[in-house]
Amino acid sequence: MFGSKNKSPAAPVTDPAPIADQGRDKPNLFQRLRAKLNRGDSWLTYDLANLIPGGKIDESVLEELETRLITADVGVDTTERILASLRKKVARNELGNLDSLLSALRESLMDIVRPVAEQLAIDSKHIPFAILVVGVNGAGKTTTIGKLARIIKAADMKVMLAAGDTFRAAAVEQLQVWGQRNDVPVIAQATGADPAAVAFDAMQSAQARRYDVLIADTAGRLHTQSNLMDELKKVKRVMARLDASAPHEVLLVLDASQGQNALQQAKLFHEALGVTGIVLTKLDGTAKGGIVFAIASELKLPIRYLGVGESVEDFVGFDAAAFVDALLKRD
């Protein structure tokens, strides 16, 4: 999803949902997620009926669910939170059949992800609204920036990009390709330049030219390297020199196929930079999507977007109900 706060009459955003989903309605989003997350039967609910002799929900069924959740990167603590709710219902004889079990499971999953399904809102009182995109190499930062720029431009806002990953020439070139594709300017310097200097120049340019949004790319060397975090903190400080409230969004891009390692990355980046939103990419690969629940439960940070494929249409606003129903494969 995508929204705008206090947008001027010159660039209205009257209905945020179609902007993020590129004109697709909710049922199509659900079907798209279901096709990507469950290429066959649902990994979470497949064959559960055969585990319920005589329709009775017992501990063996819950243990099977527990195994499936943990192996799908939901994590032990979050899995226990889900199962605790189901066990209480079993103890009260409230789960008499498969349908009641699935309904209770859906409710437990929704309790976790509903609070973090929060759309990115561009506050027009900031010129520009500065988005700092962070994450490790290979997570999909540059591609995320390109797709996000297209979404924002579709909302009649002027977007500028900053090529802050100056250590990889390919990263600069890739961002410039996205800039050409979306017809948006890219501020870049020579390979090896100070990333903070790139961010400063881009902020100055966006302010002078009255751009609505600035999206800044960053380097993504291993998150365990303290020098990278120091570098990113410097970029934040430099942006704040031109606007004390900048950056207005610190968007962390995570590769969902990394599982629990993605959760550790999120914790480290959040501790160092104060992450305000998350994008989870590569959910169309080997990832089953369980890491979404681990991040939602443990960090409680807004999940802005999901990447479920290579095309622009595969970059979708996070919809809690559509995501949960796609995992359960329920219409």
C-alpha positions in Angstrom: 0.0 0.0 0.0 1.0 3.6 -0.4 -0.4 6.8 1.0 0.2 10.5 1.3 -0.2 12.8 4.2 -1.2 16.4 3.6 -0.6 16.2 -0.1 -1.1 19.5 -1.9 -3.9 20.0 -4.4 -1.4 20.0 -7.2 -0.6 16.3 -6.6 -3.5 14.6 -5.0 -3.5 11.1 -3.8 -7.2 10.2 -3.3 -7.1 6.5 -3.2 -3.8 5.0 -2.0 -4.5 1.3 -2.6 -4.5 1.2 -6.4 -1.2 3.1 -6.5 0.8 0.4 -4.7 -0.9 -2.4 -6.5 -0.7 -0.8 -9.9 -4.4 -1.0 -10.5 -4.9 -4.6 -9.4 -7.8 -5.3 -7.0 -7.5 -7.2 -3.8 -8.7 -10.6 -5.0 -6.0 -10.5 -7.7 -3.4 -9.6 -5.1 -4.5 -12.6 -3.1 -4.3 -14.9 -6.1 -0.9 -13.5 -7.0 0.5 -14.1 -3.5 -1.0 -17.5 -3.3 0.6 -18.6 -6.6 4.0 -17.3 -5.5 3.9 -18.5 -1.9 2.3 -21.9 -2.5 3.2 -23.3 -5.9 1.5 -26.5 -5.0 -0.5 -27.2 -1.8 -0.2 -25.0 1.2 2.9 -26.0 3.1 1.1 -25.0 6.3 -2.2 -26.8 5.9 -1.4 -29.6 3.4 -2.8 -33.0 4.5 -3.9 -31.8 7.9 -7.2 -33.5 7.4 -5.4 -36.9 7.4 -3.9 -36.1 10.8 -7.3 -35.6 12.4 -8.7 -39.1 13.1 -12.5 -38.8 13.5 -12.2 -35.1 13.2 -10.6 -34.8 16.6 -8.1 -32.0 17.2 -5.4 -33.2 19.6 -1.8 -32.5 20.6 -0.3 -34.5 17.7 -2.0 -32.2 15.2 -0.7 -29.1 17.1 2.8 -30.6 17.2 2.7 -31.1 13.4 1.7 -27.5 13.0 4.5 -26.5 15.3 7.1 -28.4 13.2 5.8 -26.8 10.0 5.9 -23.3 11.5 9.4 -23.6 12.9 10.8 -25.1 9.7 9.3 -22.2 7.7 11.4 -19.7 9.7 8.5 -18.5 11.9 10.9 -19.0 14.8 10.5 -20.8 18.1 9.2 -17.9 20.2 6.7 -16.8 17.6 5.6 -20.3 17.0 5.0 -20.8 20.7 2.8 -17.7 20.7 0.7 -19.1 17.9 0.4 -22.5 19.4 -0.4 -21.2 22.9 -3.6 -19.7 21.6 -4.6 -22.9 19.8 -3.9 -25.0 22.8 -6.2 -22.9 25.0 -9.0 -23.4 22.5 -8.3 -27.2 22.3 -8.5 -27.3 26.1 -11.9 -25.5 26.0 -13.1 -27.9 23.3 -13.6 -25.0 20.9 -11.8 -26.7 18.0 -14.1 -29.6 16.9 -13.0 -30.0 13.3 -10.5 -28.9 10.6 -12.5 -25.7 9.7 -12.5 -24.5 13.3 -8.8 -25.2 13.6 -8.0 -23.3 10.4 -10.1 -20.4 11.5 -8.4 -20.3 14.8 -5.0 -20.5 13.1 -5.9 -17.7 10.8 -7.0 -15.5 13.8 -3.6 -16.2 15.5 -1.6 -15.3 12.5 -3.6 -12.2 11.8 -3.1 -11.1 15.4 0.6 -11.0 14.7 0.8 -9.3 11.2 -2.3 -7.0 11.4 -0.5 -4.4 13.6 2.5 -4.1 11.2 0.5 -3.8 8.0 1.1 -0.1 7.7 1.4 1.7 4.4 4.2 4.1 3.6 2.9 7.7 3.8 4.7 10.6 2.2 4.3 13.7 4.3 4.3 16.7 1.9 5.5 19.1 4.6 9.0 17.7 4.0 10.6 18.9 0.7 11.9 16.4 -0.1 10.5 13.5 1.9 13.8 11.6 2.3 13.9 7.8 2.2 17.1 6.1 3.2 17.2 2.5 1.9 19.5 0.1 3.7 20.3 -3.6 3.8 23.0 -6.1 2.9 24.2 -6.8 -0.6 22.0 -9.1 -2.6 18.8 -8.3 -0.7 17.4 -6.3 -3.6 17.9 -2.7 -2.4 18.5 -1.1 -5.8 15.6 -3.0 -7.5 13.4 -2.0 -4.6 14.3 1.6 -5.1 13.5 1.4 -8.8 10.1 -0.1 -8.2 9.3 2.2 -5.4 10.2 5.2 -7.5 7.8 4.1 -10.2 5.0 3.8 -7.6 5.6 7.2 -6.1 5.9 8.8 -9.6 2.5 7.2 -10.5 1.1 9.2 -7.6 2.1 12.5 -9.4 5.1 13.2 -7.2 8.5 14.2 -8.4 11.1 11.6 -7.4 14.9 11.9 -7.3 17.3 9.0 -6.6 20.8 9.1 -4.9 23.4 6.5 -5.9 24.9 6.1 -2.4 26.4 2.6 -3.0 29.6 4.1 -4.3 31.7 1.0 -3.6 30.1 -1.0 -6.4 30.1 0.6 -9.9 27.5 -1.9 -10.9 25.1 -0.6 -8.2 25.4 3.0 -9.6 24.9 1.8 -13.1 21.9 -0.3 -12.1 20.3 2.7 -10.3 20.9 4.9 -13.4 19.1 2.3 -15.5 16.1 2.4 -13.2 16.3 6.2 -13.3 16.2 6.2 -17.1 13.4 3.6 -17.1 11.3 5.7 -14.8 12.4 9.1 -16.2 13.6 10.3 -12.8 17.0 12.0 -12.1 19.8 10.1 -10.4 22.5 12.0 -8.4 25.8 10.0 -8.6 29.5 10.5 -8.1 32.6 8.5 -9.0 33.2 5.0 -7.7 34.7 5.2 -4.2 33.2 8.6 -3.4 32.0 9.4 0.1 28.4 8.1 0.3 27.6 10.9 2.8 28.7 13.4 0.2 26.4 11.9 -2.4 23.5 12.0 0.1 24.3 15.7 0.9 24.4 16.7 -2.8 21.2 14.8 -3.5 19.4 16.5 -0.5 20.6 19.9 -1.6 19.5 19.3 -5.2 16.1 17.9 -4.2 15.5 20.9 -2.0 16.5 23.4 -4.6 14.4 21.8 -7.3 11.5 21.2 -5.0 11.3 17.4 -5.4 8.6 15.6 -3.4 10.7 12.5 -2.6 14.4 11.6 -2.5 15.3 7.9 -2.3 18.9 7.2 -1.3 20.6 3.9 -2.0 23.4 2.8 0.4 26.2 0.2 0.5 25.3 -3.2 1.8 28.4 -4.9 2.9 28.1 -7.4 5.7 25.8 -6.1 8.5 28.3 -7.5 11.1 30.9 -4.9 9.9 30.8 -2.0 12.3 32.4 0.3 9.7 29.3 -0.1 7.5 27.0 0.9 10.3 29.2 3.9 11.1 29.1 4.9 7.5 25.3 4.7 7.4 25.0 6.7 10.6 27.2 9.4 9.0 24.8 9.4 6.0 21.9 10.0 8.4 23.7 12.8 10.1 24.6 14.5 6.9 21.1 14.4 5.6 19.9 15.9 8.9 22.2 18.9 8.5 19.9 20.0 5.6 16.7 18.9 7.3 16.7 18.1 11.0 13.9 15.5 10.6 15.6 13.7 7.7 15.7 10.9 6.8 11.9 10.6 7.2 11.9 6.9 6.5 14.7 4.3 7.0 13.6 1.5 4.8 15.3 -1.9 5.5 15.3 -4.4 2.6 15.5 -8.0 3.6 15.9 -11.2 1.6 13.1 -13.4 2.9 15.0 -16.6 1.8 17.6 -15.8 4.4 15.2 -16.9 7.1 16.3 -16.3 10.7 19.4 -14.6 9.5 17.2 -11.9 8.0 15.7 -11.4 11.5 19.2 -10.9 12.9 20.0 -8.4 10.2 16.8 -6.5 11.0 17.7 -6.3 14.7 21.2 -5.0 14.0 20.1 -2.4 11.5 17.3 -1.3 13.7 19.6 -0.9 16.7 22.1 1.2 14.7 19.8 3.3 12.5 16.2 3.2 13.9 14.5 1.4 11.0 11.0 2.7 10.3 9.8 0.3 7.7 10.7 -3.1 6.1 10.6 -4.6 2.6 10.8 -8.3 2.2 12.0 -9.5 -1.1 12.4 -12.9 -2.9 9.3 -14.5 -1.4 8.9 -16.3 -4.7 12.0 -18.3 -4.2 12.7 -20.9 -1.5 11.1 -18.8 1.2 7.8 -19.9 2.7 7.0 -16.6 4.2 7.4 -17.6 7.8 10.0 -14.9 8.5 7.3 -12.3 8.1 5.7 -13.5 11.3 9.0 -13.6 13.2 9.8 -10.0 12.2 6.3 -8.8 13.0 6.2 -10.5 16.4 9.7 -9.8 17.6 10.4 -6.3 16.1 6.9 -4.9 15.5 8.2 -2.8 12.7 5.9 -1.8 9.9 6.1 -4.1 6.8 5.6 -1.8 3.8 6.1 -4.0 0.8 6.7 -7.6 -0.4 8.7 -8.6 -3.4 7.3 -11.8 -5.0 9.0 -11.7 -8.4 11.2 -9.8 -10.8 8.6 -7.6 -12.5 7.3 -4.3 -11.3 3.9 -5.8 -10.8 5.5 -8.3 -8.3 6.3 -5.5 -5.9 3.2 -5.2 -3.7 2.0 -3.3 -0.7 1.8 -5.6 2.4 -1.8 -6.7 3.0 -2.1 -8.8 6.2 -5.3 -10.6 5.3 -4.2 -11.4 1.7 -0.9 -12.7 2.9 -2.3 -14.9 5.7 -5.0 -16.3 3.4 -2.4 -17.0 0.7 -0.4 -19.1 3.2 -3.5 -21.0 4.3 -4.7 -21.2 0.7 -8.2 -20.1 1.7 -10.4 -18.0 -0.5 
